[in-house]
Amino acid sequence: MSTNKAPPKNTRANKKRDAEDVSPTRATRTSNRVYFTQETENAIVQYNLEEDLFVREMIYKNEIQKPLDKLAENVINRFKFPYIQGTFDEVKAQVVSFLVINLHKYTANKGKAFSYFSVIAKNYLIAHNNNAWKEEKRTSYFADKQDEQFSLDELLSSDSDAKELKADFSEFFRLAVQYWDFNLTRMFKKKRDIEIANAVIELMRHVNSLENFNKKALYVMIREMTNYKTSHITKVTNKMRAIMMGQLEEFKRTGHIADPALYFEYSKKKQVR
């Protein structure tokens, strides 16, 4: 008796099982990438090798433009970049322009063109989204602060976002140092207070060279420079803060602060009230 089995009947159940054996993930991935094919990759290589500008332009328009446009669209939709300013079409146009500028960097030994350009498009958008987020936070930093929440060490500190803030307000620190050089002995009479204030001014004078200092580190530095207790340092910095808050508001409005001598008189009148 023959041991050979008959081939399975082509029943409806068998057809359904065969259809289910096809991976939906693979099918989806294939359909999503159909716009960027091996022909697209070959066209990019040909584009980079071609020296005739007219031919290069035709290769780009006929073989590359639409795939790059679709790639940029998919990357934006997939990862989302909420802080980048502009409409969807404007952002997509920026990404496509970036990819076109970098077409010449692609060679066959860098792997599949689809993966290569997807990665650099995503990295481009991540970098711009991060920069936009920092700009938004920097813009609202002082607006969201109440006077009692703001301290001088926040201006001096170069931690995380304050580091970006320090760069933006380098001109403010330069003007503030001028003010304190002129008014230091008018504002402080005790030798201890003058020495502490001088230490703070010295830090402001070199604010652009400060690296990775937080509030605690700044107080440690001032203590090492003056040998005074934190309570004495806090008393002086609070008085300096009261003056600098007014200067900062003026700087935000006008881009400068008043003449040191005049501003001293203004500050003195405010304190009398």
Backbone as CSV, one residue per row, in Angstrom:
resi,resn,N_x,N_y,N_z,CA_x,CA_y,CA_z,C_x,C_y,C_z
1,MET,0.855,-1.190,0.000,0.000,0.000,0.000,0.886,1.232,0.000
2,SER,0.521,2.160,-0.819,1.346,3.373,-0.953,1.229,4.226,0.302
3,THR,2.374,4.760,0.722,2.388,5.629,1.913,2.324,7.096,1.536
4,ASN,2.373,7.393,0.239,2.317,8.791,-0.185,0.955,9.388,0.143
5,LYS,0.983,10.573,0.719,-0.255,11.247,1.050,-0.719,12.089,-0.121
6,ALA,-1.990,12.210,-0.253,-2.546,13.048,-1.322,-2.333,14.512,-0.976
7,PRO,-2.102,15.330,-1.974,-1.946,16.772,-1.710,-3.203,17.328,-1.088
8,PRO,-3.064,18.288,-0.206,-4.242,18.838,0.458,-5.184,19.437,-0.558
9,LYS,-6.470,19.268,-0.266,-7.458,19.822,-1.175,-7.448,21.349,-1.100
10,ASN,-7.743,21.954,-2.230,-7.722,23.419,-2.318,-9.045,23.954,-1.778
11,THR,-9.258,23.729,-0.502,-10.515,24.127,0.116,-10.473,25.587,0.522
12,ARG,-11.645,26.120,0.878,-11.731,27.519,1.322,-10.941,27.708,2.623
13,ALA,-10.973,26.680,3.503,-10.233,26.772,4.771,-8.734,26.854,4.524
14,ASN,-8.234,26.033,3.545,-6.808,26.064,3.220,-6.403,27.419,2.661
15,LYS,-7.259,27.988,1.813,-6.946,29.300,1.241,-6.858,30.361,2.334
16,LYS,-7.805,30.279,3.311,-7.796,31.250,4.406,-6.527,31.118,5.241
17,ARG,-6.102,29.841,5.507,-4.897,29.620,6.299,-3.659,30.135,5.566
18,ASP,-3.622,29.913,4.253,-2.490,30.394,3.470,-2.410,31.915,3.508
19,ALA,-3.547,32.575,3.471,-3.552,34.036,3.511,-3.067,34.538,4.862
20,GLU,-3.439,33.804,5.938,-3.035,34.229,7.275,-1.553,34.028,7.510
21,ASP,-0.906,33.120,6.731,0.527,32.869,6.901,1.374,34.034,6.434
22,VAL,0.817,34.937,5.620,1.564,36.101,5.142,1.641,37.114,6.274
23,SER,2.849,37.524,6.631,3.035,38.446,7.745,2.445,39.808,7.417
24,PRO,1.473,40.301,8.187,0.914,41.620,7.919,1.932,42.724,8.111
25,THR,2.852,42.522,9.073,3.882,43.537,9.302,4.760,43.691,8.076
26,ARG,5.162,42.555,7.518,6.008,42.604,6.334,5.264,43.217,5.154
27,ALA,3.982,42.853,5.025,3.205,43.397,3.921,3.067,44.903,4.050
28,THR,2.812,45.376,5.284,2.675,46.813,5.513,3.967,47.538,5.229
29,ARG,5.088,46.948,5.731,6.377,47.583,5.524,6.701,47.676,4.040
30,THR,6.371,46.630,3.296,6.649,46.642,1.859,5.834,47.714,1.151
31,SER,4.541,47.817,1.524,3.694,48.808,0.876,4.112,50.218,1.236
32,ASN,4.607,50.401,2.488,5.029,51.727,2.907,6.292,52.171,2.184
33,ARG,7.130,51.226,1.787,8.407,51.578,1.181,8.380,51.501,-0.341
34,VAL,7.224,51.222,-0.919,7.174,51.016,-2.355,7.563,52.273,-3.113
35,TYR,7.400,53.424,-2.479,7.745,54.682,-3.144,9.258,54.867,-3.253
36,PHE,10.031,54.200,-2.393,11.490,54.332,-2.387,12.070,52.959,-2.708
37,THR,12.393,52.739,-3.960,12.781,51.411,-4.443,14.273,51.345,-4.740
38,GLN,14.695,50.179,-5.206,16.080,50.016,-5.641,16.377,50.943,-6.800
39,GLU,15.382,51.187,-7.645,15.565,52.124,-8.760,15.852,53.536,-8.243
40,THR,15.207,53.902,-7.135,15.475,55.217,-6.530,16.913,55.294,-6.050
41,GLU,17.365,54.238,-5.388,18.746,54.208,-4.908,19.732,54.282,-6.062
42,ASN,19.458,53.547,-7.123,20.344,53.585,-8.299,20.368,54.978,-8.918
43,ALA,19.207,55.629,-8.915,19.126,56.978,-9.480,19.958,57.965,-8.671
44,ILE,19.967,57.801,-7.354,20.774,58.690,-6.507,22.258,58.501,-6.796
45,VAL,22.663,57.250,-6.923,24.070,56.977,-7.260,24.414,57.584,-8.620
46,GLN,23.514,57.401,-9.583,23.741,57.956,-10.915,23.777,59.484,-10.876
47,TYR,22.907,60.053,-10.087,22.852,61.513,-9.921,24.184,62.047,-9.394
48,ASN,24.750,61.361,-8.425,26.010,61.807,-7.841,27.191,61.658,-8.800
49,LEU,27.113,60.676,-9.685,28.205,60.442,-10.637,28.098,61.330,-11.876
50,GLU,26.894,61.790,-12.167,26.662,62.562,-13.387,27.261,63.965,-13.270
51,GLU,27.966,64.400,-14.309,28.592,65.719,-14.293,27.766,66.756,-15.053
52,ASP,26.958,66.306,-15.984,26.136,67.232,-16.770,24.973,67.739,-15.902
53,LEU,24.893,69.052,-15.705,23.900,69.626,-14.816,22.477,69.385,-15.305
54,PHE,22.268,69.438,-16.618,20.929,69.225,-17.160,20.474,67.785,-16.917
55,VAL,21.378,66.851,-17.143,21.052,65.438,-16.924,20.774,65.183,-15.442
56,ARG,21.585,65.781,-14.583,21.369,65.639,-13.136,19.984,66.140,-12.738
57,GLU,19.598,67.271,-13.304,18.293,67.840,-12.991,17.163,66.914,-13.429
58,MET,17.323,66.307,-14.596,16.296,65.393,-15.094,16.208,64.126,-14.239
59,ILE,17.375,63.631,-13.819,17.381,62.451,-12.937,16.661,62.767,-11.642
60,TYR,16.936,63.928,-11.097,16.317,64.314,-9.827,14.799,64.430,-9.982
61,LYS,14.347,65.147,-11.003,12.914,65.370,-11.174,12.153,64.082,-11.470
62,ASN,12.739,63.226,-12.281,12.036,62.022,-12.725,12.129,60.848,-11.760
63,GLU,13.240,60.760,-11.003,13.483,59.553,-10.211,13.619,59.782,-8.700
64,ILE,13.972,60.989,-8.297,14.345,61.187,-6.897,13.385,62.097,-6.138
65,GLN,12.876,63.103,-6.784,12.098,64.142,-6.106,10.909,63.587,-5.326
66,LYS,10.071,62.796,-5.972,8.880,62.265,-5.312,9.215,61.316,-4.154
67,PRO,10.172,60.403,-4.317,10.534,59.549,-3.174,11.040,60.336,-1.970
68,LEU,11.875,61.364,-2.206,12.368,62.162,-1.091,11.232,62.919,-0.416
69,ASP,10.314,63.432,-1.223,9.170,64.155,-0.682,8.325,63.245,0.219
70,LYS,8.088,62.037,-0.254,7.300,61.080,0.517,8.040,60.620,1.767
71,LEU,9.345,60.428,1.651,10.147,60.024,2.799,10.070,61.090,3.895
72,ALA,10.238,62.359,3.511,10.157,63.451,4.483,8.787,63.487,5.142
73,GLU,7.761,63.316,4.356,6.386,63.314,4.885,6.189,62.203,5.903
74,ASN,6.671,61.018,5.606,6.487,59.880,6.506,7.261,60.042,7.810
75,VAL,8.491,60.569,7.717,9.294,60.767,8.929,8.620,61.784,9.852
76,ILE,8.115,62.871,9.290,7.436,63.892,10.099,6.197,63.308,10.767
77,ASN,5.417,62.559,10.009,4.176,61.989,10.548,4.441,60.913,11.592
78,ARG,5.504,60.169,11.407,5.766,59.045,12.307,6.277,59.487,13.666
79,PHE,7.209,60.437,13.691,7.880,60.773,14.941,7.298,62.009,15.632
80,LYS,6.682,62.912,14.867,6.076,64.121,15.433,7.152,65.036,16.044
81,PHE,7.084,66.304,15.701,8.058,67.270,16.210,7.301,68.547,16.581
82,PRO,6.723,68.573,17.792,5.754,69.613,18.142,6.313,71.014,18.290
83,TYR,7.618,71.150,18.508,8.158,72.481,18.783,8.666,73.205,17.530
84,ILE,8.757,72.510,16.412,9.225,73.150,15.185,8.137,74.077,14.658
85,GLN,8.516,75.311,14.377,7.569,76.297,13.890,7.331,76.116,12.390
86,GLY,6.127,76.477,11.929,5.815,76.413,10.510,4.734,75.392,10.211
87,THR,4.144,75.516,9.032,3.128,74.559,8.613,3.786,73.235,8.242
88,PHE,2.949,72.214,8.072,3.472,70.901,7.701,4.247,70.983,6.391
89,ASP,3.683,71.667,5.404,4.340,71.768,4.097,5.658,72.527,4.179
90,GLU,5.706,73.539,5.028,6.944,74.307,5.186,8.041,73.443,5.814
91,VAL,7.674,72.689,6.838,8.654,71.812,7.489,9.118,70.731,6.520
92,LYS,8.181,70.161,5.781,8.542,69.123,4.819,9.489,69.671,3.757
93,ALA,9.225,70.895,3.293,10.099,71.511,2.296,11.511,71.700,2.842
94,GLN,11.611,72.056,4.129,12.929,72.208,4.751,13.673,70.885,4.789
95,VAL,12.946,69.813,5.131,13.580,68.497,5.212,14.043,68.045,3.835
96,VAL,13.183,68.221,2.833,13.563,67.826,1.463,14.795,68.602,1.011
97,SER,14.825,69.890,1.290,15.994,70.699,0.918,17.258,70.184,1.590
98,PHE,17.124,69.816,2.876,18.259,69.266,3.602,18.742,67.964,2.969
99,LEU,17.801,67.118,2.576,18.170,65.846,1.949,18.843,66.064,0.605
100,VAL,18.334,67.009,-0.172,18.934,67.301,-1.484,20.367,67.792,-1.307
101,ILE,20.565,68.659,-0.328,21.910,69.187,-0.065,22.880,68.068,0.279
102,ASN,22.352,67.008,0.900,23.211,65.910,1.351,23.181,64.687,0.437
103,LEU,22.562,64.819,-0.735,22.538,63.690,-1.671,23.941,63.220,-2.025
104,HIS,24.853,64.172,-2.178,26.209,63.833,-2.636,26.980,62.984,-1.620
105,LYS,26.520,62.955,-0.365,27.225,62.193,0.666,26.921,60.697,0.609
106,TYR,25.864,60.349,-0.132,25.489,58.937,-0.166,26.301,58.173,-1.201
107,THR,26.799,57.008,-0.771,27.451,56.064,-1.677,26.906,54.669,-1.357
108,ALA,27.043,53.768,-2.291,26.465,52.432,-2.144,26.992,51.696,-0.916
109,ASN,28.222,52.000,-0.499,28.787,51.291,0.650,28.227,51.777,1.989
110,LYS,27.310,52.730,1.968,26.690,53.217,3.198,25.381,52.506,3.498
111,GLY,25.101,51.447,2.772,23.885,50.688,3.015,22.748,51.145,2.129
112,LYS,21.534,50.751,2.490,20.377,51.091,1.692,20.100,52.583,1.774
113,ALA,19.821,53.172,0.634,19.578,54.610,0.582,18.368,55.001,1.422
114,PHE,17.343,54.162,1.410,16.139,54.465,2.182,16.472,54.634,3.665
115,SER,17.240,53.709,4.227,17.616,53.783,5.637,18.514,54.986,5.907
116,TYR,19.456,55.214,5.016,20.415,56.309,5.191,19.691,57.648,5.263
117,PHE,18.816,57.920,4.296,18.152,59.216,4.253,17.043,59.330,5.299
118,SER,16.456,58.212,5.711,15.478,58.252,6.800,16.150,58.683,8.101
119,VAL,17.329,58.144,8.335,18.053,58.466,9.565,18.479,59.927,9.596
120,ILE,19.056,60.424,8.496,19.537,61.803,8.538,18.361,62.783,8.553
121,ALA,17.224,62.417,7.956,16.034,63.268,8.026,15.529,63.336,9.461
122,LYS,15.483,62.187,10.122,15.022,62.149,11.510,15.965,62.932,12.414
123,ASN,17.268,62.758,12.246,18.229,63.481,13.065,18.143,64.993,12.853
124,TYR,17.924,65.381,11.606,17.760,66.802,11.286,16.563,67.373,12.035
125,LEU,15.451,66.664,12.005,14.231,67.134,12.659,14.366,67.124,14.179
126,ILE,15.036,66.105,14.718,15.250,66.043,16.173,16.071,67.243,16.630
127,ALA,17.133,67.549,15.892,17.990,68.683,16.255,17.211,69.988,16.224
128,HIS,16.407,70.193,15.178,15.632,71.425,15.066,14.526,71.479,16.109
129,ASN,13.914,70.358,16.409,12.884,70.331,17.434,13.472,70.668,18.805
130,ASN,14.648,70.119,19.100,15.308,70.419,20.372,15.688,71.886,20.475
131,ASN,16.195,72.440,19.378,16.560,73.861,19.379,15.334,74.743,19.555
132,ALA,14.237,74.367,18.898,13.000,75.138,19.022,12.465,75.071,20.444
133,TRP,12.584,73.885,21.065,12.148,73.741,22.447,12.977,74.620,23.377
134,LYS,14.290,74.633,23.173,15.159,75.469,24.006,14.832,76.943,23.819
135,GLU,14.567,77.344,22.571,14.240,78.742,22.289,12.935,79.136,22.975
136,GLU,11.953,78.246,22.932,10.668,78.527,23.575,10.826,78.646,25.082
137,LYS,11.615,77.744,25.648,11.819,77.779,27.089,12.620,79.006,27.499
138,ARG,13.609,79.368,26.668,14.431,80.534,26.947,13.585,81.805,26.890
139,THR,12.663,81.873,25.930,11.827,83.056,25.763,10.895,83.257,26.943
140,SER,10.364,82.159,27.463,9.394,82.254,28.557,10.044,82.185,29.933
141,TYR,11.366,82.010,29.977,12.055,81.767,31.255,11.800,82.896,32.253
142,PHE,12.068,84.137,31.829,11.925,85.253,32.744,10.473,85.666,32.901
143,ALA,9.677,85.518,31.849,8.266,85.895,31.918,7.526,85.081,32.963
144,ASP,7.931,83.828,33.150,7.260,82.947,34.097,7.776,83.081,35.520
145,LYS,8.823,83.862,35.696,9.420,83.984,37.024,8.755,85.101,37.822
146,GLN,8.502,84.863,39.084,8.103,85.909,40.014,9.364,86.415,40.697
147,ASP,9.318,87.652,41.160,10.510,88.237,41.774,11.057,87.362,42.891
148,GLU,10.149,86.826,43.724,10.639,86.052,44.864,11.173,84.702,44.449
149,GLN,10.892,84.266,43.208,11.382,82.972,42.741,12.736,83.090,42.062
150,PHE,13.121,84.294,41.753,14.316,84.497,40.937,15.496,84.832,41.836
151,SER,16.625,84.211,41.601,17.813,84.491,42.395,19.014,84.757,41.502
152,LEU,19.960,85.457,42.035,21.134,85.844,41.262,21.897,84.642,40.761
153,ASP,21.941,83.574,41.561,22.704,82.410,41.145,22.102,81.754,39.906
154,GLU,20.789,81.985,39.630,20.188,81.436,38.422,20.753,82.121,37.190
155,LEU,21.055,83.396,37.326,21.688,84.092,36.212,23.116,83.609,35.992
156,LEU,23.801,83.347,37.095,25.188,82.921,36.987,25.327,81.458,36.629
157,SER,24.341,80.645,37.035,24.451,79.206,36.835,24.461,78.846,35.372
158,SER,25.270,77.823,35.019,25.321,77.360,33.635,24.787,75.947,33.508
159,ASP,23.907,75.521,34.458,23.283,74.205,34.365,22.300,74.164,33.207
160,SER,22.292,73.090,32.439,21.324,72.783,31.383,20.882,74.014,30.623
161,ASP,19.579,74.385,30.754,19.038,75.471,29.956,19.603,76.820,30.382
162,ALA,20.037,76.950,31.647,20.630,78.201,32.084,21.912,78.483,31.321
163,LYS,22.558,77.438,30.841,23.760,77.644,30.036,23.425,78.389,28.748
164,GLU,22.310,77.993,28.111,21.860,78.705,26.917,21.476,80.132,27.282
165,LEU,20.830,80.296,28.431,20.414,81.605,28.892,21.615,82.507,29.106
166,LYS,22.667,81.963,29.687,23.881,82.727,29.949,24.456,83.307,28.680
167,ALA,24.461,82.539,27.603,24.993,83.008,26.334,24.164,84.169,25.792
168,ASP,22.831,84.073,25.914,21.952,85.109,25.399,22.098,86.419,26.161
169,PHE,22.411,86.341,27.443,22.473,87.538,28.263,23.903,87.944,28.631
170,SER,24.844,87.563,27.800,26.230,87.959,28.073,26.378,89.477,28.078
171,GLU,25.613,90.138,27.201,25.657,91.598,27.159,25.062,92.189,28.433
172,PHE,24.016,91.570,28.935,23.426,92.043,30.188,24.439,91.956,31.326
173,PHE,25.167,90.861,31.402,26.172,90.728,32.454,27.263,91.783,32.315
174,ARG,27.637,92.080,31.096,28.684,93.097,30.884,28.220,94.442,31.430
175,LEU,26.965,94.810,31.130,26.424,96.073,31.618,26.236,96.057,33.132
176,ALA,25.814,94.899,33.665,25.619,94.793,35.112,26.939,94.936,35.859
177,VAL,27.997,94.376,35.308,29.315,94.509,35.935,29.740,95.978,35.982
178,GLN,29.460,96.720,34.903,29.771,98.161,34.900,29.044,98.869,36.035
179,TYR,27.767,98.517,36.195,26.979,99.146,37.260,27.588,98.872,38.630
180,TRP,27.920,97.594,38.893,28.424,97.250,40.216,29.829,97.774,40.447
181,ASP,30.642,97.859,39.420,31.960,98.471,39.580,31.832,99.918,40.051
182,PHE,30.791,100.579,39.560,30.598,101.998,39.886,29.926,102.182,41.247
183,ASN,29.019,101.282,41.604,28.157,101.497,42.767,28.424,100.571,43.954
184,LEU,29.416,99.714,43.865,29.627,98.716,44.903,29.734,99.336,46.298
185,THR,30.613,100.306,46.450,30.831,100.884,47.784,29.701,101.818,48.203
186,ARG,28.831,102.181,47.274,27.655,102.952,47.651,26.581,102.045,48.249
187,MET,26.487,100.834,47.721,25.451,99.906,48.158,25.853,99.148,49.413
188,PHE,27.150,98.887,49.576,27.627,98.106,50.724,28.696,98.890,51.472
189,LYS,28.559,98.912,52.774,29.496,99.678,53.601,30.423,98.787,54.430
190,LYS,29.929,97.630,54.827,30.753,96.737,55.636,31.812,96.057,54.768
191,LYS,32.979,95.869,55.344,34.073,95.210,54.645,33.658,93.805,54.196
192,ARG,32.984,93.063,55.052,32.547,91.711,54.716,31.620,91.711,53.505
193,ASP,30.634,92.618,53.512,29.671,92.668,52.414,30.329,93.076,51.104
194,ILE,31.281,93.998,51.196,31.993,94.445,49.986,32.795,93.297,49.385
195,GLU,33.438,92.507,50.235,34.235,91.383,49.735,33.348,90.320,49.092
196,ILE,32.191,90.049,49.705,31.270,89.077,49.110,30.754,89.588,47.770
197,ALA,30.337,90.849,47.721,29.831,91.428,46.478,30.906,91.415,45.400
198,ASN,32.131,91.690,45.794,33.241,91.655,44.829,33.411,90.255,44.238
199,ALA,33.229,89.239,45.073,33.331,87.864,44.581,32.227,87.563,43.575
200,VAL,31.010,88.026,43.868,29.902,87.829,42.939,30.172,88.543,41.626
201,ILE,30.665,89.769,41.708,30.971,90.546,40.501,32.050,89.858,39.673
202,GLU,33.014,89.276,40.361,34.086,88.576,39.650,33.533,87.373,38.892
203,LEU,32.574,86.670,39.480,31.939,85.559,38.777,31.148,86.055,37.575
204,MET,30.450,87.168,37.742,29.707,87.740,36.615,30.650,88.185,35.510
205,ARG,31.791,88.693,35.906,32.771,89.170,34.919,33.284,88.027,34.041
206,HIS,33.320,86.833,34.610,33.825,85.676,33.872,32.727,84.643,33.607
207,VAL,31.495,85.121,33.487,30.373,84.198,33.362,30.484,83.309,32.131
208,ASN,31.068,83.818,31.046,31.160,83.019,29.816,32.140,81.863,29.927
209,SER,32.989,81.897,30.926,33.957,80.806,31.082,33.542,79.814,32.158
210,LEU,32.398,80.072,32.811,31.930,79.137,33.831,31.423,77.865,33.179
211,GLU,31.743,76.728,33.752,31.333,75.438,33.206,30.689,74.592,34.305
212,ASN,29.463,74.153,34.066,28.794,73.162,34.924,28.716,73.572,36.393
213,PHE,28.324,74.802,36.647,28.166,75.239,38.031,26.689,75.402,38.354
214,ASN,26.244,74.774,39.428,24.890,74.971,39.897,24.908,75.910,41.092
215,LYS,23.727,76.103,41.682,23.616,77.040,42.800,24.571,76.687,43.942
216,LYS,24.594,75.414,44.305,25.448,74.990,45.413,26.919,75.237,45.091
217,ALA,27.327,74.929,43.863,28.723,75.116,43.478,29.122,76.591,43.508
218,LEU,28.199,77.461,43.092,28.500,78.896,43.110,28.684,79.403,44.535
219,TYR,27.839,78.961,45.443,27.990,79.376,46.829,29.298,78.852,47.414
220,VAL,29.660,77.649,47.031,30.938,77.096,47.495,32.084,77.955,46.994
221,MET,32.020,78.354,45.741,33.078,79.194,45.172,33.186,80.516,45.905
222,ILE,32.031,81.133,46.180,32.058,82.429,46.872,32.595,82.260,48.290
223,ARG,32.219,81.165,48.952,32.769,80.906,50.297,34.281,80.734,50.246
224,GLU,34.764,80.014,49.241,36.204,79.811,49.123,36.929,81.115,48.821
225,MET,36.275,81.993,48.086,36.894,83.279,47.730,36.883,84.259,48.892
226,THR,35.895,84.130,49.816,35.725,85.139,50.865,35.879,84.605,52.288
227,ASN,35.698,83.281,52.469,35.734,82.661,53.798,34.598,83.135,54.709
228,TYR,33.466,83.495,54.092,32.302,83.909,54.880,31.214,82.849,54.812
229,LYS,30.316,82.881,55.801,29.240,81.906,55.899,28.200,82.110,54.793
230,THR,27.471,81.035,54.501,26.431,81.094,53.475,25.368,82.117,53.822
231,SER,25.034,82.258,55.095,24.005,83.223,55.510,24.414,84.649,55.153
232,HIS,25.701,84.968,55.308,26.182,86.303,54.932,26.162,86.483,53.415
233,ILE,26.535,85.422,52.703,26.534,85.472,51.237,25.116,85.686,50.720
234,THR,24.150,84.966,51.306,22.757,85.085,50.878,22.233,86.494,51.090
235,LYS,22.583,87.116,52.200,22.143,88.482,52.493,22.617,89.454,51.419
236,VAL,23.865,89.311,50.993,24.417,90.215,49.973,23.798,89.939,48.610
237,THR,23.699,88.654,48.239,23.167,88.330,46.915,21.694,88.719,46.798
238,ASN,20.941,88.654,47.900,19.548,89.095,47.860,19.441,90.587,47.579
239,LYS,20.325,91.360,48.150,20.326,92.794,47.899,20.723,93.092,46.454
240,MET,21.702,92.344,45.962,22.114,92.519,44.565,21.003,92.088,43.619
241,ARG,20.284,91.045,43.997,19.199,90.563,43.163,18.118,91.617,42.991
242,ALA,17.786,92.320,44.075,16.740,93.337,44.013,17.080,94.408,42.969
243,ILE,18.346,94.758,42.885,18.781,95.756,41.892,18.771,95.144,40.496
244,MET,19.302,93.941,40.367,19.456,93.337,39.048,18.129,92.957,38.415
245,MET,17.107,92.707,39.235,15.800,92.414,38.664,15.268,93.619,37.902
246,GLY,15.437,94.803,38.465,15.012,96.014,37.758,15.836,96.243,36.505
247,GLN,17.141,95.994,36.613,18.002,96.149,35.442,17.622,95.168,34.336
248,LEU,17.286,93.950,34.743,16.936,92.931,33.759,15.658,93.281,33.010
249,GLU,14.662,93.816,33.734,13.416,94.226,33.088,13.687,95.330,32.071
250,GLU,14.539,96.263,32.447,14.875,97.345,31.513,15.638,96.803,30.311
251,PHE,16.531,95.864,30.566,17.314,95.278,29.475,16.421,94.538,28.496
252,LYS,15.409,93.826,29.015,14.489,93.103,28.133,13.677,94.067,27.270
253,ARG,13.345,95.234,27.821,12.551,96.207,27.063,13.377,96.986,26.059
254,THR,14.582,97.369,26.453,15.342,98.334,25.645,16.651,97.792,25.077
255,GLY,17.155,96.681,25.634,18.433,96.157,25.180,19.616,96.778,25.897
256,HIS,19.359,97.665,26.873,20.448,98.251,27.656,19.919,98.595,29.045
257,ILE,20.813,99.040,29.929,20.387,99.499,31.251,20.869,100.928,31.411
258,ALA,20.239,101.632,32.358,20.527,103.054,32.524,21.965,103.278,32.978
259,ASP,22.381,104.513,32.839,23.711,104.903,33.293,23.873,104.523,34.764
260,PRO,24.990,103.947,35.152,25.168,103.468,36.529,24.835,104.498,37.595
261,ALA,25.288,105.738,37.417,25.051,106.770,38.427,23.567,107.086,38.534
262,LEU,22.897,107.211,37.398,21.471,107.498,37.398,20.685,106.334,37.970
263,TYR,21.091,105.131,37.625,20.348,103.963,38.096,20.509,103.794,39.601
264,PHE,21.631,104.205,40.108,21.816,104.133,41.562,20.810,105.038,42.263
265,GLU,20.631,106.245,41.740,19.666,107.161,42.326,18.256,106.583,42.248
266,TYR,17.933,105.989,41.114,16.609,105.375,40.931,16.398,104.244,41.944
267,SER,17.396,103.418,42.124,17.299,102.294,43.058,17.161,102.806,44.494
268,LYS,17.859,103.873,44.784,17.830,104.421,46.149,16.432,104.952,46.473
269,LYS,15.797,105.583,45.482,14.447,106.098,45.687,13.463,104.962,45.907
270,LYS,13.621,103.868,45.174,12.732,102.722,45.340,12.862,102.121,46.731
271,GLN,14.087,102.101,47.254,14.300,101.514,48.576,13.698,102.411,49.675
272,VAL,13.734,103.738,49.463,13.169,104.656,50.443,11.672,104.441,50.568
273,ARG,11.011,104.199,49.417,9.586,103.935,49.440,9.281,102.669,50.238
